[in-house]
Amino acid sequence: MPAVMPELSTEDAEQIEDALRAALLDVLVNMGKVLLTTPEGRAEAARSMLDQAERAHPAVAAVFREAAEKVRGA
C-alpha cells in the first residue's frame, strides 16, 4: 500500500525546498572540491554542472549553476 503524503502548508513546503536545495548544493560543491583538486578538474566539473542545468527542472538548475560557480571559484 503506497504511503499517503499529508497536505503541506506553504511554509512547510518552503522549508523542505530550502533544505533539499542546501543539501544538493553542499553535495555538489564538496564533491567537486574533494574529487577534483586541480583548477582544470574543477573547471570541467563546473562545465558538467552547467550542462546538467540545461536539462534539469528550473529549481534544480539554479542549484547546479550556483554549485558550478562555487566549484569554479574554489
C-alpha positions as a Markdown table, in Angstrom:
| # | Residue | x | y | z |
|---|---|---|---|---|
| 1 | Met | 0.0 | 0.0 | 0.0 |
| 2 | Pro | 1.6 | 3.3 | -1.0 |
| 3 | Ala | 2.3 | 5.9 | 1.7 |
| 4 | Val | 0.0 | 8.9 | 1.7 |
| 5 | Met | 1.6 | 12.3 | 1.9 |
| 6 | Pro | -0.1 | 14.7 | 4.2 |
| 7 | Glu | -1.1 | 18.1 | 2.9 |
| 8 | Leu | 1.8 | 20.5 | 3.4 |
| 9 | Ser | 1.4 | 24.1 | 4.3 |
| 10 | Thr | 3.1 | 26.7 | 2.1 |
| 11 | Glu | 5.6 | 27.3 | 4.9 |
| 12 | Asp | 6.4 | 23.6 | 5.3 |
| 13 | Ala | 6.9 | 23.2 | 1.6 |
| 14 | Glu | 9.2 | 26.2 | 1.5 |
| 15 | Gln | 11.2 | 24.7 | 4.4 |
| 16 | Ile | 11.5 | 21.4 | 2.7 |
| 17 | Glu | 12.6 | 23.0 | -0.6 |
| 18 | Asp | 15.2 | 25.1 | 1.2 |
| 19 | Ala | 16.6 | 22.0 | 3.0 |
| 20 | Leu | 16.7 | 20.0 | -0.2 |
| 21 | Arg | 18.4 | 22.9 | -2.1 |
| 22 | Ala | 21.0 | 23.3 | 0.7 |
| 23 | Ala | 21.8 | 19.6 | 0.8 |
| 24 | Leu | 22.1 | 19.3 | -3.0 |
| 25 | Leu | 24.4 | 22.4 | -3.2 |
| 26 | Asp | 26.6 | 21.1 | -0.3 |
| 27 | Val | 27.0 | 17.7 | -2.0 |
| 28 | Leu | 27.8 | 19.2 | -5.4 |
| 29 | Val | 30.3 | 21.7 | -4.1 |
| 30 | Asn | 32.1 | 19.3 | -1.7 |
| 31 | Met | 32.2 | 16.6 | -4.4 |
| 32 | Gly | 34.0 | 19.0 | -6.7 |
| 33 | Lys | 36.5 | 20.1 | -4.0 |
| 34 | Val | 37.3 | 16.5 | -2.9 |
| 35 | Leu | 37.4 | 14.7 | -6.2 |
| 36 | Leu | 38.8 | 17.5 | -8.4 |
| 37 | Thr | 41.9 | 19.0 | -6.8 |
| 38 | Thr | 43.2 | 20.9 | -9.9 |
| 39 | Pro | 41.9 | 24.1 | -11.4 |
| 40 | Glu | 41.4 | 22.2 | -14.7 |
| 41 | Gly | 39.4 | 19.5 | -13.0 |
| 42 | Arg | 37.2 | 22.0 | -11.1 |
| 43 | Ala | 36.6 | 23.8 | -14.4 |
| 44 | Glu | 35.5 | 20.6 | -16.1 |
| 45 | Ala | 33.2 | 19.8 | -13.1 |
| 46 | Ala | 31.7 | 23.2 | -13.4 |
| 47 | Arg | 31.1 | 22.7 | -17.1 |
| 48 | Ser | 29.4 | 19.4 | -16.4 |
| 49 | Met | 27.2 | 21.0 | -13.8 |
| 50 | Leu | 26.2 | 23.7 | -16.2 |
| 51 | Asp | 25.4 | 21.0 | -18.8 |
| 52 | Gln | 23.1 | 19.3 | -16.3 |
| 53 | Ala | 21.4 | 22.6 | -15.5 |
| 54 | Glu | 20.3 | 22.8 | -19.2 |
| 55 | Arg | 18.3 | 19.6 | -18.8 |
| 56 | Ala | 17.1 | 20.0 | -15.2 |
| 57 | His | 14.0 | 21.4 | -13.6 |
| 58 | Pro | 14.4 | 25.2 | -13.1 |
| 59 | Ala | 14.7 | 24.8 | -9.3 |
| 60 | Val | 17.4 | 22.2 | -9.7 |
| 61 | Ala | 19.1 | 24.0 | -12.5 |
| 62 | Ala | 19.6 | 27.0 | -10.3 |
| 63 | Val | 21.4 | 24.8 | -7.7 |
| 64 | Phe | 23.6 | 23.3 | -10.4 |
| 65 | Arg | 24.5 | 26.8 | -11.6 |
| 66 | Glu | 25.3 | 28.0 | -8.1 |
| 67 | Ala | 27.4 | 24.9 | -7.4 |
| 68 | Ala | 29.3 | 25.4 | -10.7 |
| 69 | Glu | 30.2 | 29.0 | -9.6 |
| 70 | Lys | 31.4 | 27.8 | -6.2 |
| 71 | Val | 33.4 | 24.9 | -7.6 |
| 72 | Arg | 35.0 | 27.1 | -10.3 |
| 73 | Gly | 36.0 | 29.7 | -7.6 |
| 74 | Ala | 37.2 | 27.1 | -5.1 |
